[in-house]
Amino acid sequence: MADTARRFAQQKLKPGYRSREAAGCIERTLIQEMGALGFLGAELPQAQGGLGADCVTSGLLLEEISAGDFNVGYLNLLVSLCGQIIATHATPDTSIEWLPQVIAGTALPALALTEPHAGSDAARLKLKARADGDDYLLDGEKTSISLATQADIAVVFVRTGAEADGAKGISAFLVDLNSPGISRSAFDDLGSRAVGRGSIFFDGVRVPRRHLLGEANRGFVQVMHGFDYSRALIGLQCLALARTSLDETWRYCAERHAFGKALTAFQGVTFPLAECETQYQAARWLCLRTLWLRDQGLPHSAEAAMCKWWAPKLAAEIVQQCLLTHGHGGYSSSLPFEQRLRDVLGLQIGDGTAQIMKMIIARHMTGAA
Ligand SMILES: Cc1cc2nc3c(=O)[nH]c(=O)nc-3n(C[C@H](O)[C@H](O)[C@H](O)COP(=O)(O)OP(=O)(O)OC[C@H]3O[C@@H](n4cnc5c(N)ncnc54)[C@H](O)[C@@H]3O)c2cc1C
């Protein structure tokens, strides 16, 4: 499956990496093709349109897709993250209504947690839901949401209890983003412009009670466990860019000559790349092992946090090293390194910053988790 995904990504995704940035979106036909080929949410249950594969397999597919176009890899990430949340916490009716569409690439999912005043400290969120008969009415704003401009549905974290209750007063809902009362605006981002990060505004949006994910007021505690999965996937997504950049750079060094020799003859050129190779391998194995732990049903929160703080940072450093090794050409938009660097920087913040990840690791090590 990974071989098929690699061929697809190299032939169909890689050539459009730059033009998708200019367009500010990912082509729907392409996404549906990915769905039909089984590249999205492969680990989700067969009964709901997935392949029932393991999380390691899904990670390998995401890695191949991201090597073709890092931003298309966001789709794999969000389908897996939201798909697992829906499969685990939605009612059977809600799940069967939406999950097959998500996996087929006909309904794009987003995850809406961050608010203007609540990012790292997400439990302070304010978006309010009030009960109205068999429905809830949602009012407030989510911001910094990946795929905000393109998504059809979102897993939205909402305050159903008192603000003083913190995390204990938060529920998660599946919201149809084409509902009346929803509006969106796009950010002018440094990178990953094809993903369309932005804000989603809720003005009396009616959501049926059966769209509750998990129990009322327990959504934060129950659903947030899904992030242990996305953190390992993000590591692989970022490292895929590093791998592609390293492969291209080794080839370039063999072809480019200076002072009468190929660049590969100079240890000043090859030693930094050798260090990148070593760290790349270690980080990739950490991500794959974290997915394997998940597949075995073993604890992996600390490992997932390690993947999330280290792999995106390392990938950015590797891409920067590859850019520098390409000399003046690396700095130009005629080569993809500058776009890759801009793109990969975002995921040092998205899904939680390094500081928050290190807090999670420290809590586990000190027994406070
Ligand atoms: C590319 C990208 C994609 C994103 N996609 C999504 C998405 O799809 N859905 C979504 O809900 N959100 C998304 N986000 C938002 C992201 O999750 C938040 O930006 C992130 O959690 C940090 O929150 P903040 O920006 O409000 O920073 P703040 O919480 O205000 O933090 C600012 C700085 O202070 C540091 N800090 C905060 N508290 C502490 C502490 N206790 N100790 C040490 N340092 C601390 C942080 O690490 C950070 O460096 C995305 C962000 C980006 C950049």
The ligand as a Gaussian input file, in Angstrom:
#p B3LYP/6-31G(d) Opt

LIG

0 1
 C       -0.155000      25.538000      11.300000
 C       -1.131000      25.505000      12.439000
 C       -2.219000      24.674000      12.373000
 C       -3.148000      24.664000      13.415000
 N       -4.262000      23.872000      13.311000
 C       -5.172000      23.872000      14.300000
 C       -6.383000      23.119000      14.159000
 O       -6.613000      22.451000      13.142000
 N       -7.290000      23.156000      15.174000
 C       -7.088000      23.890000      16.308000
 O       -7.941000      23.866000      17.174000
 N       -5.959000      24.627000      16.466000
 C       -5.005000      24.639000      15.489000
 N       -3.877000      25.402000      15.610000
 C       -3.691000      26.214000      16.825000
 C       -2.643000      25.612000      17.752000
 O       -3.061000      24.409000      18.308000
 C       -2.313000      26.668000      18.819000
 O       -1.730000      27.774000      18.155000
 C       -1.353000      26.148000      19.869000
 O       -1.994000      25.215000      20.703000
 C       -0.753000      27.266000      20.729000
 O       -1.737000      28.136000      21.189000
 P       -1.568000      29.727000      21.004000
 O       -1.177000      29.967000      19.614000
 O       -2.794000      30.371000      21.516000
 O       -0.328000      30.105000      21.911000
 P       -0.349000      30.444000      23.470000
 O       -1.058000      29.376000      24.202000
 O       -0.804000      31.837000      23.658000
 O        1.210000      30.345000      23.796000
 C        2.131000      31.326000      23.352000
 C        3.535000      30.821000      23.680000
 O        3.653000      30.620000      25.097000
 C        4.033000      29.273000      25.359000
 N        3.362000      28.789000      26.576000
 C        2.044000      28.849000      26.885000
 N        1.827000      28.308000      28.092000
 C        3.023000      27.898000      28.561000
 C        3.476000      27.266000      29.763000
 N        2.614000      26.916000      30.727000
 N        4.802000      26.977000      29.887000
 C        5.673000      27.309000      28.909000
 N        5.316000      27.908000      27.756000
 C        4.021000      28.198000      27.576000
 C        3.608000      28.474000      24.143000
 O        4.394000      27.289000      23.998000
 C        3.842000      29.488000      23.014000
 O        5.191000      29.444000      22.626000
 C       -2.937000      25.466000      14.566000
 C       -1.827000      26.294000      14.637000
 C       -0.940000      26.342000      13.582000
 C        0.233000      27.267000      13.651000

